[in-house]
Amino acid sequence: MWVILPPTNASYSVGFKPYRIRNGTRYVLGYERRPSSAAGGSSPTSSDGISNLRFSNHSDHLLVSSWDKTVRLYDAGANVLKGEFVHGGRFSTAASMMIPLGSVLALITRYVFSSGKEDILGRHDAPVRCVEYSYAAGQVITGSWDKTLKCWDPRGASGPDRTLVGTYQQPERVYSLSLVGHHLVVATAGRRVNVYDLRNMSQPEQRRESSLKYQTRCFALSSVEGRVAMEFFDLSEAGQAKKYAFKCHRKSEAGRDTVYPVNAIAFHPIYGTFATGGCDGYVNVWDGNNKKRLYQYSKYPTSIAALSFSRDGRLLAVASSYTFEEGDMPHEPDAIFVRSVNEVEVKPKPKALPTPPP
C-alpha cells in the first residue's frame, strides 16, 4: 500500500458539485479536493488519496477517510457535509458513526461526531490496516501489519488495555477483513485466509490459501492480477466444487492485455450481487450465482479506491482516487461520487428456460 503525504505548503478547498455522464445518470454528491496555487506561481492539480468510505447501517450518512488525516461525515441524500474530524495520523480505514478509526500511527481512535468526543480505544505495534464493527458481538475488530487481529469492547472503560478483549496472531500482515454474522474472514499477506467464528476465537475454524496467485485486496476475493474468486464456507466436496474465479478489469489493445488491480468489492444488500472497482476506472456489477456481468458504469476519472452500497441498496458511493499503482505521476483530482442505483443494474436476471421439444 502506498502512503501519500501532502505537501506541507499546500492549502485545500472543499466543494460540492453535481456530475453527469453521457447516459444521463446523475451523481448526487461530488467531493473534490485540490491544492490552491502556491505563492509565485501555479502548482499542478493534486490531492490526497481517499483510503475508504462506508455507508451507515441506519441512514444515508456516508463516512469518508483520507490520507490527509481527515474523516468526514456526509448526508449523501441531502448533499450536506455533517462533520469533519482531523487527526494526527493518516487514516487507512473507517467504520460506523461512533467511529473507531485505524491509522498509520498504529492507534485505534474512537470519535463521536454528535459530541465531538475523542479517545484512544487501543493500539497495535504497526499501522492498522482494517477496522470492522461486529453488531453480533458488540466489538470493534482491527487488523494490522503487526500480524495480529485484535478485538475491543468499545463499551468498556477507556484505555488501550482495559478495552482489549483478545489478541490473535496471524500468519502474516493483515490486508483485509470481512464480517458476515458470526463469521469473520481475515486475508493476510502470503495469500493466506483465516475464517473465525466470533463466538469462539481460540483458533480459526478454517485456514485457507487464496485461489488467486497474487496479493489479496478484499472479498469475495479480489487481487492485483485483475481477477475475482468466489469462495464458499462449506468445506464439503459439493460446497468446494462451487468455487470459481474469473477475469475482470482488463483491457486488450493491439493484441496486448493490460491487467488492472481490483481494489474494491461491495455486495448489494438486497439482491446479493456485487460491484467491483479497479485501477482501470471502471465499476462493474456481477451476478455471482449465474457467473455473469450485469452492468458496467461509464468510466470514472481515475482508479476506483473504494465502494459502498447504502443500507437499502438505493445508492452506491464510489471513491475515484488514484492508488499510485503506477507510482507518482500526474492524475485526475480525487473525488467521491454517490449515484442512484437502478434495479436493472443490480437485480439478477432470471435464467432462460430451455425450449421444450415439439
RAKASUL-V194918 format. One record per residue. N is the residue number from 1. D_LAST is the distance of its C-alpha to the last C-alpha in Angstrom with 2 decimals. Layout:
BEGIN
N & D_LAST
N & D_LAST
END
This chain:
BEGIN
1 & 59.86
2 & 62.10
3 & 64.79
4 & 65.80
5 & 69.27
6 & 70.20
7 & 73.21
8 & 76.27
9 & 77.46
10 & 74.22
11 & 73.82
12 & 70.49
13 & 69.10
14 & 66.14
15 & 64.15
16 & 60.95
17 & 58.82
18 & 55.33
19 & 52.94
20 & 50.13
21 & 47.58
22 & 45.69
23 & 42.66
24 & 45.05
25 & 44.68
26 & 48.07
27 & 49.93
28 & 51.89
29 & 54.57
30 & 56.27
31 & 59.02
32 & 61.01
33 & 64.12
34 & 66.36
35 & 69.88
36 & 72.39
37 & 74.41
38 & 77.18
39 & 80.77
40 & 81.84
41 & 78.39
42 & 74.67
43 & 72.61
44 & 69.05
45 & 66.28
46 & 65.43
47 & 64.72
48 & 64.25
49 & 60.86
50 & 58.79
51 & 58.40
52 & 56.04
53 & 54.79
54 & 53.45
55 & 52.36
56 & 53.93
57 & 51.94
58 & 53.50
59 & 53.73
60 & 53.03
61 & 56.12
62 & 55.62
63 & 58.00
64 & 58.67
65 & 60.87
66 & 62.36
67 & 64.60
68 & 67.30
69 & 68.20
70 & 66.67
71 & 64.09
72 & 63.01
73 & 61.31
74 & 59.33
75 & 57.78
76 & 54.67
77 & 53.59
78 & 57.05
79 & 57.76
80 & 61.05
81 & 62.92
82 & 64.03
83 & 66.20
84 & 67.22
85 & 68.70
86 & 70.61
87 & 71.31
88 & 73.53
89 & 70.67
90 & 67.41
91 & 64.31
92 & 61.36
93 & 59.25
94 & 59.35
95 & 57.75
96 & 58.07
97 & 60.45
98 & 63.43
99 & 62.83
100 & 63.56
101 & 63.91
102 & 64.03
103 & 66.19
104 & 67.46
105 & 70.75
106 & 69.06
107 & 69.63
108 & 67.28
109 & 68.60
110 & 67.68
111 & 67.99
112 & 67.63
113 & 67.08
114 & 68.22
115 & 71.64
116 & 72.06
117 & 72.86
118 & 72.41
119 & 73.07
120 & 72.28
121 & 69.72
122 & 70.21
123 & 70.20
124 & 68.83
125 & 70.71
126 & 68.57
127 & 66.42
128 & 63.84
129 & 60.35
130 & 58.15
131 & 58.71
132 & 56.35
133 & 56.99
134 & 55.45
135 & 55.20
136 & 54.37
137 & 57.62
138 & 59.73
139 & 60.69
140 & 60.93
141 & 59.57
142 & 60.84
143 & 60.14
144 & 62.70
145 & 63.57
146 & 66.16
147 & 63.33
148 & 63.40
149 & 61.29
150 & 63.36
151 & 62.69
152 & 65.00
153 & 65.68
154 & 66.37
155 & 67.83
156 & 70.67
157 & 74.06
158 & 74.15
159 & 74.96
160 & 73.06
161 & 73.80
162 & 73.78
163 & 70.16
164 & 68.76
165 & 66.53
166 & 65.72
167 & 65.55
168 & 62.90
169 & 63.36
170 & 60.46
171 & 60.03
172 & 60.38
173 & 60.72
174 & 58.30
175 & 56.00
176 & 53.49
177 & 52.95
178 & 49.99
179 & 49.93
180 & 47.10
181 & 48.61
182 & 50.91
183 & 49.47
184 & 51.52
185 & 50.33
186 & 53.09
187 & 52.51
188 & 55.55
189 & 56.75
190 & 55.84
191 & 52.14
192 & 52.93
193 & 51.06
194 & 52.48
195 & 50.72
196 & 53.08
197 & 52.90
198 & 55.43
199 & 56.48
200 & 57.78
201 & 58.84
202 & 60.94
203 & 58.50
204 & 55.00
205 & 52.08
206 & 50.38
207 & 51.73
208 & 49.32
209 & 49.39
210 & 47.33
211 & 44.36
212 & 45.46
213 & 48.17
214 & 50.47
215 & 52.26
216 & 50.34
217 & 50.64
218 & 48.76
219 & 45.70
220 & 42.60
221 & 44.44
222 & 45.26
223 & 47.66
224 & 49.67
225 & 47.27
226 & 44.56
227 & 42.25
228 & 41.08
229 & 40.27
230 & 38.49
231 & 40.35
232 & 39.85
233 & 42.61
234 & 40.80
235 & 42.44
236 & 40.14
237 & 38.14
238 & 34.89
239 & 36.59
240 & 38.04
241 & 34.77
242 & 33.58
243 & 36.36
244 & 35.91
245 & 37.76
246 & 36.84
247 & 38.81
248 & 39.83
249 & 42.72
250 & 43.02
251 & 43.64
252 & 43.19
253 & 45.51
254 & 46.52
255 & 44.89
256 & 46.80
257 & 45.39
258 & 47.45
259 & 46.82
260 & 47.98
261 & 48.94
262 & 46.79
263 & 49.50
264 & 47.77
265 & 44.82
266 & 44.32
267 & 41.67
268 & 40.43
269 & 41.73
270 & 38.80
271 & 35.61
272 & 36.86
273 & 35.94
274 & 38.88
275 & 40.78
276 & 42.61
277 & 45.60
278 & 47.04
279 & 49.99
280 & 47.90
281 & 48.32
282 & 44.65
283 & 43.05
284 & 39.40
285 & 37.26
286 & 34.86
287 & 32.16
288 & 33.29
289 & 30.54
290 & 27.75
291 & 30.09
292 & 29.88
293 & 32.53
294 & 32.20
295 & 35.15
296 & 38.20
297 & 41.28
298 & 43.52
299 & 46.13
300 & 49.23
301 & 52.73
302 & 53.21
303 & 52.04
304 & 50.28
305 & 52.67
306 & 51.20
307 & 48.41
308 & 48.24
309 & 45.94
310 & 47.68
311 & 47.36
312 & 44.62
313 & 42.86
314 & 43.83
315 & 46.08
316 & 46.06
317 & 49.46
318 & 49.67
319 & 52.85
320 & 53.09
321 & 56.00
322 & 56.89
323 & 56.90
324 & 59.15
325 & 56.60
326 & 58.39
327 & 61.88
328 & 64.26
329 & 63.24
330 & 63.03
331 & 59.97
332 & 58.65
333 & 60.21
334 & 58.72
335 & 56.84
336 & 54.83
337 & 51.88
338 & 50.27
339 & 47.12
340 & 44.95
341 & 41.52
342 & 38.44
343 & 35.59
344 & 33.12
345 & 35.36
346 & 35.30
347 & 32.37
348 & 29.55
349 & 26.26
350 & 23.34
351 & 20.96
352 & 17.67
353 & 14.85
354 & 12.12
355 & 8.86
356 & 6.46
357 & 3.83
358 & 0.00
END
